[in-house]
Amino acid sequence: MKILNYGVIGCGMMGQEHLRNIALLPGARVAAIHDPDEIMAATAKAMAPNAVVYDSAWDLLDHPDLDCLLIASPNHLHLAQMEEIAARRPLPLLVEKPLYTDPGDAARIATFGERYPAPIWVAMEYRYMPPVAKLIEEAQVATGGIRMLTIREHRFPFLRKVGDWNRFNRNSGGTLVEKCCHFFDLMRLILRDEPVRIMASAGQEVNHLDESYGGEVPDIWDTAYVICDFAGGARAMLELCMYAEGATFQEEISAIGPRGKIEARVPGPGRFWPSHLGAPPVAQVIVSPRQPKGPSSVEIPVDPTILAAGDHNGSTFFQHARFERMLRGEGAVEVTLRDGAQAVAMGHAAQESAETGRVVTLDPGA
């Protein structure tokens, strides 16, 4: 079996999670890495000792025998880096979310997608959390057709990133883009439909108010409710709280229809679970039919080695395994550029609604 060689651009917190998970794949390895921060580059080199470290992303593109590229740089750099790759060496791409941060760049990303000659896969890890994947698989049968979908994330505050780039909307796109594009992607995927209206209430209530960077106080939000109406009549809601890390489960998803309800409950990163409370909780899926009544619950464990390789319930590993299959011609791109762009568009609409107090209308055919 040919070993697939990755080039990795961006080796901060998320980039390092990717490195740990690629290392678990017997058919893949990291051959080249670049990060402008010397500490991050050195850490990445220690994690992938056989990789060549490059001083620039563009030098990395000259590395021989690369099979694909992973972009895990700060959000606001993604689009320009993809365009430069397109001009220099358009290899298959796995690009971290969000695809872009400026609402004015929607047409630019569409043009890029039309011209890029190789596969592009957007890294929406939450799709690949085992309990979420099981909910997606069983939701239509369990509900009889989803009419209401609720996603709740009660979690810890934004972690510190290199240069504190994630403290400001201008770099991240705003919380409802940076963090919540995952959930908007799940809404579209689970409902198999497109949004037509979005309304939101959000703000910065607790976190980062006592921080200052170059005289600036962070402007990222930590609280939000977002309601989305979909073209087929279903409704979806997101509840986000980023000062609720004391909860047993970090993500809770419920889908309800005329036949019943299905839920997925996902714990947060095991490394944050207090040791005095014993073993970290295990994810669950619960099916609650209307007739006959009687909820049934099943635990969805993840291999401890895979679980320890990241903060996303093993999903980064499962995503890379599917990406590898695609590279070998054994499957198609599962998270398309349009999927990534639509999730960002929903995030921007939610940001706009929360800022203006108005409902934002979306074109489901866009």
Secondary structure, 3 states (H helix, E strand, C coil): CCCEEEEEECCCHHHHHHHHHHCCCCCEEEEEEECCCHHHHHHHHHHCCCCEECCCHHHHCCCCCCCEEEECCCHHHHHHHHHHHHHHCCCCEEEECCCCCCHHHHHHHHHHHHHCCCCEEEECHHHHCHHHHHHHHHHHHHHCCCCEEEEEEECCCCCCCHHHHHHCHHHHCCHHHHCCHHHHHHHHHHHCCCEEEEEEEEECCCCCCCCCECCECCCCCCEEEEEEEECCCCEEEEEEECCCCCCCCCEEEEEECCCEEEEEEECCCHHHCCHHHCCCCCCEEEEEECCCCCCEEEECCCCHHHHHCCCCCCHHHHHHHHHHHHHCCCCCCCCCHHHHHHHHHHHHHHHHHHHHCCCEECCCCC
